[in-house]
Amino acid sequence: MRTVEEHQKVVAGLIKARAPQDLPLNDTLRMVLAADVVAPLSLPGFDNSAMDGYAVVADDVASATEDTPVRLPVAEDIPAGRTDLLTLQPGTVHRIMTGAPLPSGATAVVPVEATDGATDTVTIRAAARAGQHVRRAGEDVTAGTTVLHAGQVITPAALGLAAALGLATLPVLPPQRVMVMSTGTELVAPGTELQPGQIYESNAVMLAAAVRDAGAQATIAPMSADDVDAFRAGLAAHATDADLIITTGGVSAGAYEVVKDSLSDQVEFVKVAMQPGMPQGAGTVDGVPIITLPGNPVSALVSFEVFVRSPLRAAMGHAAPDRPQRTAQLTEDLTSPRGKRQFRRGVLTGDSVSSYGPPASHHLRWLASANCLLEIAEDITELTAGSTVPVWDLT
């Protein structure tokens, strides 16, 4: 059987990054920058007021106190957005709003709370030092400065900065486009009345969500029955714009294994020494990478976590694509099959971890409430309470 590491390398070799693109700001959240961003202008772009109040010459109000206020005429009113250039004459003030351009000649702003708020002749009850409540041009960003770096994940704050600099697009590594298809004649869509022997399809919904959670785009192709022609037609119809295809089911050793029967000349089907998720496949179909996962739901999602999620994120430029991994103390005795790496559902609490639910691959309920995977090596058959085990943090 192939080792987990061997199959991880095979899958990683198939998933390739897309060419960088300039995308609108609103489309780039959580993507990775493909190039440095250099500020085309300074922020602020002009000296402006940090307060609602009055632009003054600081020397004119140096003696102002509560007991001995200074009264000065209000020569202009400057709301934010006023575009004409003004000059403040000594012995006068301009009423000014937050963000409005500071008039030439002004050296400080007196907050409105330190005045009577008048619009003709204002009474000022506090002195102001030079530069008080003034935002200087370029004190946040100087034009020509690199403000965002290639490899950086785009956050809401980064988008705010890009917009403040007047940028309409950002250069990014675009998300992978992943098509997910489930196979099995027994599958029917949720909401449909079940007939004897039928089950509701869940893998495609689950894996598409896992794809989106990893930062990629997901489309779900109509589920395929166990019919080679129907499966091939479904791939041809829905995989044209995909960077990666993920299928579930049809890869085991029994009859009616439609994925195996359809793709045996293009996909390498192997057994991987792990539990759950032993039957796997990887290859290309018409130049598009395809990863074929087993059909049991726990096997499918654990296989995605072990083989697909990290290279998918790496192809989108994430510097740390892996799930956080750590060690924790086991709270119970466990057994594991020799020769297979076991990934068991677990609950991590602080530095302690407990297995959660049976190890069988159809027990999806337990995985839905687990917050980690316990990784038990191939050569370990027994673990006692208190043992240290590696865990994958799924939160």
Salt bridges, closest charged atoms under 4 A:
GLU5 OE2 - ARG341 NH2 2.66
ASP47 OD2 - ARG136 NH1 3.03
GLU66 OE1 - ARG125 NE 3.65
GLU76 OE1 - ARG82 NH2 3.24
ASP77 OD1 - ARG95 NE 2.60
ASP84 OD1 - ARG82 NE 2.70
ASP213 OD2 - ARG309 NH2 3.53
ASP213 OD2 - ARG323 NH2 3.76
ASP243 OD2 - ARG18 NE 3.81
ASP243 OD2 - ARG177 NE 2.90
GLU268 OE2 - ARG2 NH2 2.96
GLU305 OE2 - ARG323 NH2 2.91
ASP351 OD1 - ARG326 NH2 2.86
GLU375 OE2 - ARG341 NH1 3.09
GLU378 OE2 - ARG341 NH2 3.03
